[in-house]
Amino acid sequence: MAKILVVDDEPNNRFLMEVILKVFQDKGVEILYASDGKEGLEMITRENPQLVFLDVMLPEMDGYEVCAMVKKTLKRSDIHIILLTARSRDSIQNKAWEVGADQTILKPFKVQTIVEAAQKVLGLQL
């Protein structure tokens, strides 16, 4: 079963992602949630999601640290990581590239941007 992990410390953001990703859950995709970077990293190693929507600003470990651990230390190139941030694209693009992020999406984002990104990674048609 395909899995998507959402890592965000803001309950409202997790709820928004839950609403957006419901269409994937209806297709049999398991949606998982973590509220900080440390919990997110633990869930990544335990659950092996195909896709992670990872907020940059997180308690415990920030999104950059989590991404670097997954991509560089654990060498998990099979896990697609999309960094979510409210910062400007220019300020995060180099850092995102350095830590191995597959994609960045700026907040606030359009619902369709999230849906299309997940469709592409999971190879699902809705």
Secondary structure, DSSP 8 states (H G I E B T S, - for coil): --EEEEE-S-HHHHHHHHHHHHHHHTTT-EEEEESSHHHHHHHHHHH--SEEEEESS-SSS-HHHHHHIIIIIS--TTSEEEEEESS-HHHHHHHHHHHT-SEEEESS--HHHHHHHHHHHHT---
